[in-house]
Amino acid sequence: MQLANWRLINELLGTVDVALELVDIRDPLSTRSLRFERLAERKGVPVIIIMNKADLVPRRVAEAWKKYFQREGVRAVYISARERLGTRILRKAIKDVIHYTPLTAGIFGVPKVGKSSLINVLKGRHSASTSPYPGHPGYTRKAQLFRIGGDIYLIDTPGLIPPEAVGIEAEIRSVPVDELKNPVATAIKLIKRIAAENPMAFLEAYGIDSTEPDRVLRELALKRGWIYRKDKEPILQESAKAVIRDYLDGRIPFYVMPPRP
């Protein structure tokens, strides 16, 4: 994983007219970077928050988050890069903020929020590098400029914003899954958090009728055949990594609602 340092992010902000900050719509606040937004504000660069993965939540949830950011005085739109939905609205939002052309937009975000997927959609062809999980080969290593229609240009920013929220989101997005020091402990925390919002999540995802972390991990390992040959005990490390990956990929139904006004 190539996390950008803040000096580089500051330099990149100096090259764009508008900053597009991608967040995961399932939990926008935990994947948002207030430090990044403050830095952009100091440099006079407007920020549009793009809530990606809208296909993973009901529309009422997406609208609720949009209204939340509007109340906070923050420009925000929701899209699904995977389903190619909302990009026209995004282009309009960029033009509503910047009234001159040509203009350059920069995409910023923490790991696994869909930067490369969005770039591919905006460009209209699959030529930007993509990577299924944080830290695998494919992440951008230097800035690239693409024309995305009319006189709008997009700079694919190298590296990713370091997650700053304290909690499970920062933990699973800070390092590749295979490099987690204790994937079982991490998965247990993630399972508890998911179950608190959606008690049916693991029944829907795996057919496991339980919200108890140890049971979820054991049953998933047995279902997938991840067992030690010698004693036939389940390999919990494998099921733990699977849960984390499935969560990042949106295979486990989960979302949080915005704070009440």
MIMI-179863 format. One record per residue (C-alpha): residue number from 1; residue in three letters; x, z, y. Coordinates in nm, 4 decimals. Each point is the difference from the previous one (the first is absolute). Layout:
N
<NUM ALA <X Z Y>>;
...
This chain:
261
<1 MET <0.0000 0.0000 0.0000>>;
<2 GLN <0.1287 -0.0905 0.3434>>;
<3 LEU <-0.1326 0.2519 0.2496>>;
<4 ALA <0.0803 -0.0972 0.3580>>;
<5 ASN <0.1695 0.2486 0.2294>>;
<6 TRP <-0.1628 0.0814 0.3299>>;
<7 ARG <0.2710 -0.1713 0.1997>>;
<8 LEU <-0.0805 -0.3268 -0.1750>>;
<9 ILE <-0.3726 0.0498 0.0503>>;
<10 ASN <0.0629 0.0637 0.3700>>;
<11 GLU <0.2011 -0.3223 0.0233>>;
<12 LEU <-0.2693 -0.1985 -0.1803>>;
<13 LEU <-0.2685 0.1319 0.2325>>;
<14 GLY <0.2006 -0.1503 0.2835>>;
<15 THR <-0.0503 -0.3466 -0.1501>>;
<16 VAL <-0.3811 -0.0003 -0.0395>>;
<17 ASP <-0.3004 -0.0234 0.2303>>;
<18 VAL <-0.2307 0.1959 -0.2302>>;
<19 ALA <0.0648 0.2303 -0.2958>>;
<20 LEU <-0.2242 -0.0164 -0.3054>>;
<21 GLU <0.0116 0.3288 -0.1887>>;
<22 LEU <-0.1292 -0.0269 -0.3553>>;
<23 VAL <-0.1577 0.3042 -0.1618>>;
<24 ASP <-0.1817 0.0548 -0.3289>>;
<25 ILE <-0.3715 0.0211 0.0785>>;
<26 ARG <-0.0520 0.2444 -0.2882>>;
<27 ASP <0.1865 0.2619 0.2041>>;
<28 PRO <0.0987 -0.1442 0.3387>>;
<29 LEU <0.1274 0.3212 0.1548>>;
<30 SER <0.2476 0.0690 -0.2808>>;
<31 THR <0.1434 -0.3511 0.0205>>;
<32 ARG <0.0079 -0.0169 0.3799>>;
<33 SER <0.3115 0.0660 0.2082>>;
<34 LEU <-0.0632 0.1796 0.3282>>;
<35 ARG <0.3722 -0.0060 0.0691>>;
<36 PHE <-0.0051 -0.3784 -0.0206>>;
<37 GLU <-0.3019 -0.0204 0.2300>>;
<38 ARG <0.1623 0.2278 0.2580>>;
<39 LEU <0.3153 -0.2109 -0.0105>>;
<40 ALA <-0.2024 -0.3183 0.0534>>;
<41 GLU <-0.1873 0.1617 0.2882>>;
<42 ARG <0.3256 0.0969 0.1715>>;
<43 LYS <0.1150 -0.3605 -0.0266>>;
<44 GLY <-0.3303 -0.1311 0.1344>>;
<45 VAL <-0.0927 -0.1771 -0.3246>>;
<46 PRO <-0.3696 0.0191 -0.0920>>;
<47 VAL <-0.0795 0.1051 -0.3580>>;
<48 ILE <-0.2829 -0.1253 -0.2186>>;
<49 ILE <-0.0628 0.2057 -0.3119>>;
<50 ILE <-0.0853 -0.2227 -0.2941>>;
<51 MET <-0.1812 0.1848 -0.2756>>;
<52 ASN <0.0847 -0.2027 -0.3088>>;
<53 LYS <-0.1546 0.0098 -0.3497>>;
<54 ALA <-0.3553 0.0084 0.1339>>;
<55 ASP <-0.1152 -0.1435 -0.3335>>;
<56 LEU <0.0742 0.3405 -0.1548>>;
<57 VAL <-0.2538 0.1958 0.2083>>;
<58 PRO <-0.3706 -0.0396 0.0818>>;
<59 ARG <-0.0643 -0.1798 0.3283>>;
<60 ARG <-0.1552 0.3130 0.1494>>;
<61 VAL <0.3348 0.1754 -0.0495>>;
<62 ALA <0.1891 -0.2832 0.1681>>;
<63 GLU <-0.2425 0.0057 0.2932>>;
<64 ALA <0.0261 0.3781 0.0250>>;
<65 TRP <0.3781 -0.0206 0.0298>>;
<66 LYS <-0.0254 -0.2784 0.2566>>;
<67 LYS <-0.2323 0.2154 0.2111>>;
<68 TYR <0.2341 0.2967 -0.0428>>;
<69 PHE <0.2923 -0.1919 0.1473>>;
<70 GLN <-0.2210 -0.1378 0.2779>>;
<71 ARG <-0.0920 0.3558 0.0977>>;
<72 GLU <0.3713 0.0807 0.0041>>;
<73 GLY <0.0618 -0.2920 0.2360>>;
<74 VAL <0.1956 -0.1916 -0.2635>>;
<75 ARG <-0.0483 -0.3700 -0.0732>>;
<76 ALA <-0.0773 -0.0441 -0.3693>>;
<77 VAL <-0.1338 -0.2636 -0.2382>>;
<78 TYR <-0.0466 0.0003 -0.3751>>;
<79 ILE <0.0969 -0.2780 -0.2371>>;
<80 SER <0.0729 -0.0780 -0.3621>>;
<81 ALA <0.3132 -0.2084 -0.0315>>;
<82 ARG <-0.0512 -0.0203 -0.3749>>;
<83 GLU <-0.3497 -0.1445 0.0400>>;
<84 ARG <0.0918 -0.1962 0.3147>>;
<85 LEU <-0.2680 0.1742 0.2047>>;
<86 GLY <0.0125 0.0934 0.3674>>;
<87 THR <0.3000 -0.2041 0.1094>>;
<88 ARG <-0.2075 -0.1986 0.2487>>;
<89 ILE <-0.1072 0.3275 0.1597>>;
<90 LEU <0.3644 0.1063 0.0107>>;
<91 ARG <0.1062 -0.3192 0.1763>>;
<92 LYS <-0.2773 0.0544 0.2560>>;
<93 ALA <0.1115 0.3609 0.0518>>;
<94 ILE <0.3540 -0.1193 0.0724>>;
<95 LYS <-0.1269 -0.2490 0.2585>>;
<96 ASP <-0.2256 0.2664 0.1550>>;
<97 VAL <0.3033 0.2212 0.0560>>;
<98 ILE <0.2512 -0.2639 0.1093>>;
<99 HIS <-0.1432 -0.2540 0.2422>>;
<100 TYR <0.2913 -0.2401 0.0112>>;
<101 THR <0.1743 -0.2347 -0.2394>>;
<102 PRO <0.2308 -0.0491 -0.1686>>;
<103 LEU <0.0002 0.3539 -0.1311>>;
<104 THR <0.1844 0.1794 -0.2765>>;
<105 ALA <-0.1545 0.2661 -0.2218>>;
<106 GLY <0.1946 0.2350 -0.2245>>;
<107 ILE <-0.1310 0.1565 -0.3195>>;
<108 PHE <0.1057 0.3583 -0.0684>>;
<109 GLY <-0.1061 0.2506 -0.2625>>;
<110 VAL <0.0998 0.2550 -0.2607>>;
<111 PRO <0.0636 -0.1186 -0.3585>>;
<112 LYS <-0.2796 -0.1462 -0.2103>>;
<113 VAL <-0.2544 -0.0732 0.2724>>;
<114 GLY <0.0105 -0.3773 -0.0472>>;
<115 LYS <0.2445 -0.1406 0.2558>>;
<116 SER <0.1132 -0.3005 -0.2008>>;
<117 SER <-0.3497 -0.0749 -0.1271>>;
<118 LEU <-0.1315 -0.0124 0.3561>>;
<119 ILE <0.2875 -0.2220 0.1097>>;
<120 ASN <-0.0772 -0.2398 -0.2843>>;
<121 VAL <-0.3651 -0.0196 0.1011>>;
<122 LEU <0.0732 -0.0505 0.3691>>;
<123 LYS <0.2514 -0.2723 -0.0767>>;
<124 GLY <-0.2452 -0.1698 -0.2336>>;
<125 ARG <0.2453 -0.0415 -0.2834>>;
<126 HIS <0.1906 0.2240 -0.2387>>;
<127 SER <0.3518 -0.0218 0.1335>>;
<128 ALA <0.0701 0.3561 0.1172>>;
<129 SER <0.1629 0.2283 -0.2553>>;
<130 THR <-0.2335 0.2478 -0.1668>>;
<131 SER <0.0637 0.2940 -0.2283>>;
<132 PRO <-0.2485 0.1849 -0.2171>>;
<133 TYR <0.1466 0.3459 0.0532>>;
<134 PRO <0.2132 0.1717 0.2649>>;
<135 GLY <0.3696 -0.0537 -0.0566>>;
<136 HIS <-0.0139 -0.3014 -0.2289>>;
<137 PRO <0.1794 -0.3249 0.0920>>;
<138 GLY <-0.1863 -0.2078 0.2541>>;
<139 TYR <-0.0192 0.2101 0.3112>>;
<140 THR <0.1071 -0.1708 0.3185>>;
<141 ARG <0.3618 0.0659 0.0905>>;
<142 LYS <0.0164 -0.1754 0.3352>>;
<143 ALA <-0.2472 -0.1019 0.2687>>;
<144 GLN <-0.1754 -0.3321 -0.0502>>;
<145 LEU <-0.2216 -0.1822 0.2495>>;
<146 PHE <-0.3079 -0.1921 -0.1112>>;
<147 ARG <-0.2594 -0.1985 0.1890>>;
<148 ILE <-0.3469 0.1152 -0.1018>>;
<149 GLY <-0.2161 -0.2335 0.2018>>;
<150 GLY <-0.0169 -0.1329 0.3539>>;
<151 ASP <0.2658 0.1673 0.2110>>;
<152 ILE <0.0021 0.3255 -0.1982>>;
<153 TYR <0.3231 0.0868 -0.1766>>;
<154 LEU <0.0560 0.2768 -0.2506>>;
<155 ILE <0.3240 0.1842 -0.0535>>;
<156 ASP <0.0343 0.1472 -0.3464>>;
<157 THR <0.1815 0.3221 0.0792>>;
<158 PRO <0.2768 0.1080 -0.2387>>;
<159 GLY <-0.0434 0.3287 -0.1750>>;
<160 LEU <-0.2923 0.2383 0.0012>>;
<161 ILE <-0.0959 0.2922 0.2196>>;
<162 PRO <0.0968 0.3291 -0.1676>>;
<163 PRO <-0.3163 0.1924 -0.0950>>;
<164 GLU <-0.0316 0.2972 0.2324>>;
<165 ALA <-0.3119 0.1761 -0.1274>>;
<166 VAL <0.0726 0.3071 -0.2099>>;
<167 GLY <-0.1695 -0.0163 -0.3375>>;
<168 ILE <-0.0539 -0.2103 -0.3064>>;
<169 GLU <-0.0325 -0.3315 0.1883>>;
<170 ALA <0.3445 0.0395 0.1526>>;
<171 GLU <0.1406 0.1094 -0.3357>>;
<172 ILE <-0.1186 -0.3037 -0.1955>>;
<173 ARG <0.0877 -0.2481 0.2756>>;
<174 SER <0.3475 0.1295 0.0856>>;
<175 VAL <0.1761 -0.1052 -0.3205>>;
<176 PRO <-0.0678 -0.2441 -0.2846>>;
<177 VAL <-0.2163 0.1450 -0.2762>>;
<178 ASP <0.2825 -0.0180 -0.2539>>;
<179 GLU <0.2243 0.2036 0.2318>>;
<180 LEU <-0.2344 0.2961 0.0426>>;
<181 LYS <0.1796 0.3174 -0.1038>>;
<182 ASN <-0.3017 0.1473 -0.1753>>;
<183 PRO <-0.2742 -0.2623 -0.0486>>;
<184 VAL <-0.2170 0.2396 -0.1996>>;
<185 ALA <-0.0098 0.2580 0.2801>>;
<186 THR <-0.0676 -0.2761 0.2509>>;
<187 ALA <-0.2788 -0.1488 -0.2110>>;
<188 ILE <-0.1607 0.3418 -0.0429>>;
<189 LYS <-0.0217 0.0391 0.3778>>;
<190 LEU <-0.1366 -0.3528 0.0336>>;
<191 ILE <-0.2624 0.0532 -0.2705>>;
<192 LYS <-0.1205 0.3188 0.1693>>;
<193 ARG <-0.0301 -0.1793 0.3312>>;
<194 ILE <-0.1878 -0.2955 -0.1490>>;
<195 ALA <-0.2343 0.2234 -0.1986>>;
<196 ALA <-0.0838 0.2049 0.3081>>;
<197 GLU <-0.1415 -0.3127 0.1651>>;
<198 ASN <-0.1332 -0.1799 -0.3081>>;
<199 PRO <-0.0575 0.2077 -0.3148>>;
<200 MET <-0.0969 -0.3172 -0.1890>>;
<201 ALA <0.3213 -0.1843 0.0855>>;
<202 PHE <0.1743 0.0335 -0.3347>>;
<203 LEU <-0.3137 -0.0700 -0.1981>>;
<204 GLU <-0.0378 -0.3249 0.1944>>;
<205 ALA <0.3680 -0.0927 -0.0183>>;
<206 TYR <0.0931 0.1092 -0.3520>>;
<207 GLY <-0.3134 0.1193 -0.1784>>;
<208 ILE <0.1345 0.3569 0.0160>>;
<209 ASP <-0.2763 0.2498 0.0727>>;
<210 SER <0.2150 0.2663 0.1594>>;
<211 THR <0.1489 0.0977 0.3335>>;
<212 GLU <0.2524 0.2422 -0.1483>>;
<213 PRO <0.3448 -0.1522 0.0643>>;
<214 ASP <0.1655 0.0957 -0.3300>>;
<215 ARG <-0.2915 -0.1364 -0.1996>>;
<216 VAL <-0.0105 -0.3231 0.2010>>;
<217 LEU <0.3705 -0.0579 -0.0591>>;
<218 ARG <-0.0146 0.0905 -0.3705>>;
<219 GLU <-0.3052 -0.2151 -0.0737>>;
<220 LEU <0.1352 -0.2955 0.1936>>;
<221 ALA <0.3312 0.0165 -0.1870>>;
<222 LEU <-0.1832 0.0113 -0.3335>>;
<223 LYS <-0.2272 -0.2890 0.0990>>;
<224 ARG <0.2995 -0.2138 0.0927>>;
<225 GLY <0.2028 0.0973 -0.3065>>;
<226 TRP <0.2692 0.1778 0.1993>>;
<227 ILE <0.1037 0.2577 -0.2580>>;
<228 TYR <0.3262 0.1376 -0.1324>>;
<229 ARG <0.0690 -0.1285 -0.3503>>;
<230 LYS <0.1361 0.3267 -0.1254>>;
<231 ASP <-0.2802 0.2441 0.0824>>;
<232 LYS <-0.2762 -0.2399 0.1165>>;
<233 GLU <-0.0297 0.1853 0.3297>>;
<234 PRO <-0.1130 -0.2063 0.3019>>;
<235 ILE <0.2692 -0.1213 0.2404>>;
<236 LEU <-0.1391 0.1442 0.3209>>;
<237 GLN <0.2677 -0.1590 0.2183>>;
<238 GLU <-0.1355 -0.3434 -0.0865>>;
<239 SER <-0.3627 0.0853 0.0663>>;
<240 ALA <0.1009 0.1744 0.3234>>;
<241 LYS <0.1748 -0.3139 0.1263>>;
<242 ALA <-0.2996 -0.2093 -0.1039>>;
<243 VAL <-0.2383 0.2179 0.2006>>;
<244 ILE <0.2208 -0.0272 0.3092>>;
<245 ARG <0.0357 -0.3773 -0.0327>>;
<246 ASP <-0.3712 -0.0453 -0.0657>>;
<247 TYR <-0.0815 0.2030 0.3088>>;
<248 LEU <0.2349 -0.2065 0.2158>>;
<249 ASP <-0.1537 -0.3186 -0.1396>>;
<250 GLY <-0.3550 0.1160 0.0615>>;
<251 ARG <-0.1011 0.0232 -0.3642>>;
<252 ILE <-0.1212 0.3581 0.0377>>;
<253 PRO <-0.3117 0.0274 0.2195>>;
<254 PHE <0.0834 0.2259 0.2929>>;
<255 TYR <-0.0489 0.0282 0.3743>>;
<256 VAL <-0.0406 0.2666 0.2658>>;
<257 MET <-0.2458 0.0057 0.2872>>;
<258 PRO <0.1154 0.0359 0.3606>>;
<259 PRO <-0.0113 0.3392 0.1694>>;
<260 ARG <-0.3348 0.0790 0.1563>>;
<261 PRO <-0.0228 -0.0296 0.3789>>;
